[in-house]
């Protein structure tokens, strides 16, 4: 006879009924992966508001509910900091009452925060199929949009320039080439890391060439700097985490070849007069709009004074309204000017906590470690680029945010033996 004491002492295993039958769970997971793929695929179409990506995020959230998505406790700090940041932003609306665009701005901040938490929850469980799905869709959409930007820059078909390369700078499906360039960096790093650490394939060489040519034609100094920093960080971590000295030598050798190839590629690109002229103009450290009475540096000085004067923030567009529609182009000043001191501090703590989460988990050997390495590298570059541009509404920034926290949570569970992969996940360890 089985007694209650036997059960309490663990002598008898008590079966636990699954929350969902296995076939239903598999079907809901396939549906989730399909919607996730389409959502990421649509992320490069950002020249209209709301974008198709925004609509698909709503569908993805609904499918996540159907699939019974669980929120990992390790992402609780992410949720809390984003909550504080957004509550402070909503309170700052009191400084700019009755303006529709300010409400839309606050709504966008709230939506992106929800997206980051949703991505974190997604990547924390069944990690490999989901991150591989994102990788595949992101690389595809970034490659296609890079080709569009290249075609637009060189006017390869009618109206291409007007659609994909206004102001003589490639912008793909974005409104701003300064957003288009950074969007290409994470997928470029993923392909480069695969080439450095595992094998070099012709398709990967072509993809990297297309992505980096699109990045070059964006003529975004911030994006160029971002890529250089992120690539260096990725190579350093890949070197440190390599299993053998032979692998480390491979990374050094291929890294040197990649740098030489990139230099040759740039030289060839500069043989085009239009590229050379724009490159010479954009490669200058100081531009005309950086200096002068209405220049970036003067505006940043005025922004410092303003944030000390308005502890509750000036609200969305409050600073630009005072200064004739111009912006200070610094996301950290933006965080304090729009969201107030509480929101600004929450944003800084969010960045620090995200970097700490990545650093404490990126060196742990897991199947998804390469993706976490690239996410951390891209995030470091984006954090530094924030000193010269406002990144608080970049959709791919919040994807990186969710990616780091979700993969970090999965790594912690993996280290504690709590991560139980589904059958599909066990098969996803093979690099596709």
C-alpha positions in Angstrom: 0.0 0.0 0.0 1.3 3.4 -0.9 1.0 5.8 2.0 1.1 9.6 2.2 4.4 9.3 3.9 5.8 7.4 0.9 4.8 10.2 -1.4 6.1 12.9 0.9 9.5 11.1 1.2 9.8 10.8 -2.6 9.7 7.0 -2.6 6.9 7.0 -5.2 6.9 9.2 -8.3 3.6 11.0 -8.8 2.8 11.7 -12.4 2.0 15.3 -13.2 -0.5 15.8 -16.1 0.9 18.2 -18.7 -0.8 21.5 -19.1 -1.3 20.8 -22.7 -1.3 17.5 -24.7 1.9 16.9 -26.5 0.5 17.2 -30.1 -1.3 20.4 -29.1 1.9 21.8 -27.6 3.9 20.9 -30.7 1.3 22.6 -32.9 1.2 25.8 -30.9 5.0 25.9 -30.9 5.1 25.5 -34.7 2.5 28.3 -35.0 4.6 30.5 -32.6 7.8 29.9 -34.7 6.0 30.8 -37.9 4.6 34.0 -36.5 7.9 34.9 -35.0 9.6 34.4 -38.3 7.1 36.7 -40.1 7.4 39.3 -37.4 11.2 39.5 -37.6 11.0 39.4 -41.4 8.7 42.5 -41.4 11.1 44.4 -39.1 13.0 46.0 -42.0 9.8 47.8 -43.3 9.8 50.9 -41.1 9.0 53.7 -43.5 5.4 53.8 -42.5 3.8 54.2 -39.1 2.5 51.9 -37.7 4.7 49.5 -39.5 3.8 45.9 -40.5 6.2 44.8 -37.8 4.1 46.6 -35.2 1.0 44.8 -36.4 2.7 41.4 -36.3 3.9 42.0 -32.8 0.3 42.1 -31.7 -0.3 38.8 -33.5 2.9 37.4 -31.9 1.7 38.4 -28.4 -1.7 36.7 -29.0 0.0 33.5 -30.2 2.3 33.6 -27.2 -0.8 33.6 -25.0 -2.2 30.6 -26.9 1.1 28.8 -26.6 1.2 29.4 -22.8 4.4 31.4 -22.8 5.9 31.6 -19.4 7.7 34.6 -18.0 11.0 33.6 -16.4 11.7 35.2 -13.0 15.2 36.1 -14.1 13.7 38.8 -16.4 11.8 40.4 -13.6 14.4 43.2 -13.2 14.0 44.0 -17.0 10.3 44.3 -16.5 10.7 46.5 -13.4 13.2 48.9 -14.9 11.1 49.3 -18.1 8.0 49.8 -16.0 9.7 52.7 -14.0 11.0 54.2 -17.3 7.6 54.2 -18.9 5.7 55.4 -15.8 8.1 58.3 -15.6 7.5 59.0 -19.3 3.7 58.9 -18.8 4.0 61.4 -15.9 6.1 63.7 -18.1 3.1 64.1 -20.4 1.7 66.5 -17.9 4.3 69.0 -19.1 3.0 68.8 -22.7 -0.8 68.4 -22.4 -3.2 68.2 -25.3 -0.6 67.1 -28.0 -1.4 64.0 -30.0 2.2 63.4 -31.0 3.4 63.3 -27.4 0.8 60.6 -26.5 1.9 58.6 -29.5 5.5 58.9 -28.4 4.7 57.6 -24.9 2.6 54.8 -26.4 5.6 53.8 -28.6 7.8 53.6 -25.6 5.3 51.5 -23.8 4.9 49.2 -26.8 8.6 48.7 -27.2 9.1 47.9 -23.6 6.4 45.2 -23.8 8.1 43.9 -27.0 11.4 43.6 -25.1 9.8 41.6 -22.2 8.0 39.4 -24.7 11.2 38.6 -26.6 13.0 37.9 -23.3 10.2 35.4 -22.3 10.4 33.8 -25.7 14.2 33.2 -25.7 14.2 31.9 -22.1 12.5 28.7 -23.1 12.8 26.4 -26.1 15.7 28.6 -26.8 17.4 27.1 -29.9 14.4 26.8 -32.2 13.3 30.3 -31.4 16.7 32.0 -31.7 17.5 30.1 -34.9 14.1 31.3 -36.3 15.0 34.9 -35.5 18.5 34.4 -37.0 17.2 33.0 -40.2 14.5 35.7 -40.6 16.7 38.6 -39.5 19.6 37.7 -41.9 17.1 37.3 -44.8 15.3 40.6 -44.3 18.6 42.4 -43.6 20.1 41.0 -46.9 17.0 41.9 -48.9 16.8 45.4 -47.5 20.5 45.9 -48.1 20.1 44.9 -51.7 17.2 47.4 -51.9 19.4 50.2 -50.5 22.2 49.3 -52.9 19.8 49.3 -55.8 18.4 52.7 -54.7 21.8 54.3 -54.2 22.9 53.3 -57.8 19.4 53.8 -59.3 19.4 50.3 -60.7 15.7 50.5 -61.6 13.1 53.3 -61.9 12.2 55.1 -58.8 14.6 53.0 -56.7 16.6 56.0 -55.6 13.4 57.8 -54.4 12.3 54.7 -52.5 15.5 53.3 -51.0 18.2 56.0 -51.0 17.0 59.5 -50.5 19.6 62.3 -49.6 22.2 60.2 -51.6 22.4 57.8 -48.7 21.0 54.2 -48.7 18.2 53.8 -46.2 16.5 50.6 -47.4 13.1 50.3 -45.8 13.7 52.9 -43.1 13.1 56.6 -42.8 16.6 57.4 -41.7 19.9 55.9 -42.9 21.2 56.3 -39.4 18.8 53.6 -38.3 19.2 51.5 -41.4 22.9 51.1 -40.8 22.8 49.8 -37.2 19.9 47.4 -38.1 22.4 45.5 -40.3 25.0 44.9 -37.6 23.6 42.0 -35.5 23.0 39.7 -38.6 26.4 40.7 -40.0 28.1 39.7 -36.7 26.2 36.4 -36.6 27.5 35.4 -40.0 31.0 36.7 -39.3 31.1 34.8 -36.0 30.1 31.6 -37.8 32.8 32.1 -40.4 35.5 32.9 -37.8 34.6 30.1 -35.3 33.4 27.3 -37.5 33.5 27.3 -41.3 33.6 29.7 -44.3 30.9 29.2 -46.8 30.5 31.1 -50.1 26.9 32.1 -49.2 28.1 33.6 -45.9 30.8 35.6 -47.8 28.2 36.9 -50.2 25.8 37.8 -47.3 28.4 39.6 -45.3 29.5 41.5 -48.5 25.9 42.6 -49.1 25.3 43.7 -45.5 28.6 45.6 -45.2 28.1 47.3 -48.6 24.6 48.4 -47.4 26.2 49.6 -44.1 28.8 51.6 -46.1 26.3 53.2 -48.3 24.2 54.4 -45.4 27.1 56.8 -44.8 26.3 56.8 -41.1 29.4 57.7 -39.1 27.7 56.3 -35.9 26.8 53.0 -37.6 30.4 52.7 -38.9 31.8 53.2 -35.4 29.1 50.9 -34.0 30.1 48.1 -36.3 33.8 48.6 -35.7 33.3 48.4 -31.9 30.9 45.5 -32.1 33.1 43.5 -34.4 36.1 44.0 -32.1 34.0 42.9 -29.0 32.7 39.9 -30.9 36.2 38.8 -31.9 37.6 39.3 -28.4 34.9 37.2 -26.8 35.0 34.5 -29.5 38.8 34.3 -28.9 38.4 34.0 -25.1 35.7 31.4 -25.3 37.4 29.3 -28.0 38.1 25.7 -26.8 41.6 25.2 -28.2 44.6 27.3 -29.2 44.1 26.1 -32.8 40.6 27.7 -32.8 42.1 30.9 -31.4 44.7 31.0 -34.2 42.0 30.5 -36.7 40.1 33.5 -35.3 43.2 35.7 -35.5 44.1 34.5 -39.0 40.6 34.8 -40.4 40.1 38.2 -38.6 43.3 39.5 -40.3 42.0 38.3 -43.7 38.6 39.8 -43.1 40.1 43.2 -42.2 42.3 43.1 -45.4 39.3 42.0 -47.5 37.2 44.8 -46.0 39.9 47.4 -46.8 40.2 46.2 -50.4 36.4 46.2 -50.6 36.2 49.8 -49.5 39.0 50.8 -51.9 37.0 49.3 -54.8 33.8 51.0 -53.6 35.6 54.3 -53.5 36.4 53.9 -57.2 32.8 55.1 -57.8 32.9 58.9 -57.9 29.6 59.3 -56.0 30.7 57.0 -53.3 34.1 58.6 -53.0 32.6 62.1 -52.8 30.0 61.2 -50.1 32.6 59.1 -48.2 35.0 62.0 -48.0 32.2 64.3 -46.8 30.9 61.9 -44.2 34.2 60.6 -43.0 35.1 64.0 -41.5 34.9 63.8 -37.7 33.1 67.2 -37.3 30.3 68.2 -39.6 28.8 71.6 -40.1 25.7 70.7 -38.1 27.8 69.7 -35.1 29.1 73.3 -34.5 27.6 76.8 -34.5 24.7 78.3 -32.6 22.3 75.6 -33.5 24.8 72.8 -33.7 24.7 69.4 -32.0 27.4 70.3 -29.3 25.7 73.6 -28.3 22.3 71.9 -28.1 23.8 69.2 -25.9 25.2 71.9 -23.5 21.7 73.5 -23.4 20.2 70.0 -22.8 22.4 69.5 -19.8 21.1 72.8 -18.4 17.5 71.9 -19.2 17.6 68.5 -17.5 18.9 70.1 -14.3 16.0 72.6 -14.5 13.2 70.0 -15.1 13.5 67.1 -12.7 10.2 65.7 -13.9 11.4 66.0 -17.5 10.1 68.3 -20.3 8.0 65.6 -21.9 8.2 64.2 -25.5 9.4 66.9 -27.9 9.5 69.5 -25.1 13.2 70.3 -25.7 12.8 70.5 -29.5 9.8 72.8 -29.2 11.8 75.2 -27.2 14.7 75.1 -29.6 13.0 75.4 -32.9 12.4 71.7 -33.6 16.1 70.7 -33.2 17.2 67.7 -31.1 20.3 67.2 -29.0 21.0 63.8 -30.5 22.1 62.0 -27.4 19.9 59.2 -26.0 21.1 59.7 -22.4 20.2 63.4 -22.4 17.0 62.3 -24.1 16.2 59.9 -21.3 16.4 62.6 -18.7 14.8 65.4 -20.8 11.8 63.3 -21.8 11.4 60.8 -18.9 12.7 63.0 -16.0 15.3 62.1 -13.4 13.5 58.9 -12.4 13.1 57.7 -15.9 16.6 58.7 -16.9 18.1 56.8 -13.9 16.0 53.8 -14.7 17.3 53.8 -18.3 20.9 54.0 -17.1 20.4 51.2 -14.6 18.6 49.2 -17.4 21.7 49.4 -19.7 24.1 48.6 -16.8 21.9 45.6 -15.7 21.7 44.3 -19.3 25.5 44.5 -19.8 26.0 42.7 -16.4 23.5 40.0 -17.4 25.3 39.4 -20.6 28.8 39.4 -19.1 27.8 36.9 -16.4 26.3 34.5 -18.9 28.2 34.9 -22.2 31.2 32.8 -21.1 29.0 29.8 -20.2 29.1 27.1 -22.9 25.6 26.6 -24.3 24.2 25.9 -27.8 23.1 29.5 -28.0 26.3 31.1 -26.8 27.3 32.4 -30.3 24.1 34.4 -30.5 24.5 35.8 -27.1 28.1 36.8 -28.0 26.8 38.7 -31.0 23.9 40.2 -29.1 26.3 41.6 -26.4 28.7 42.9 -29.1 26.0 44.7 -31.0 24.5 46.0 -27.7 27.9 47.5 -26.6 28.2 49.3 -30.0 24.6 50.6 -29.7 25.2 51.8 -26.1 28.2 53.9 -27.3 26.4 55.1 -30.4 23.7 56.5 -28.1 26.0 59.4 -27.3 25.5 60.8 -30.8 22.0 59.7 -31.6 18.6 58.9 -30.0 18.1 55.1 -29.9 15.2 54.9 -27.4 12.7 54.1 -30.2 14.8 51.7 -32.3 12.9 48.5 -32.6 16.0 46.3 -33.1 17.5 47.8 -29.9 14.6 46.3 -27.9 15.0 43.0 -29.8 18.7 43.0 -28.6 17.5 43.9 -25.1 15.1 41.0 -25.0 17.6 38.7 -26.6 20.2 39.3 -23.9 17.9 38.9 -21.0 16.1 35.8 -22.5 19.3 34.0 -23.5 20.8 35.0 -20.1 17.9 33.4 -18.3 18.2 30.3 -20.4 21.9 30.1 -19.6 21.3 30.4 -15.9 18.7 27.6 -16.0 21.0 25.6 -18.2 23.8 26.0 -15.6 21.5 24.9 -12.8 20.2 21.9 -14.8 16.8 23.4 -15.0 16.7 23.9 -18.8 15.0 20.9 -20.4 15.1 21.2 -24.2 12.2 20.0 -26.3 12.9 17.4 -29.0 13.0 20.1 -31.7 15.6 22.0 -29.6 17.9 19.1 -29.3 18.0 18.9 -33.1 18.7 22.6 -33.4 22.2 22.4 -32.0 23.4 21.7 -35.6 24.4 25.0 -37.2 22.1 25.6 -40.1 
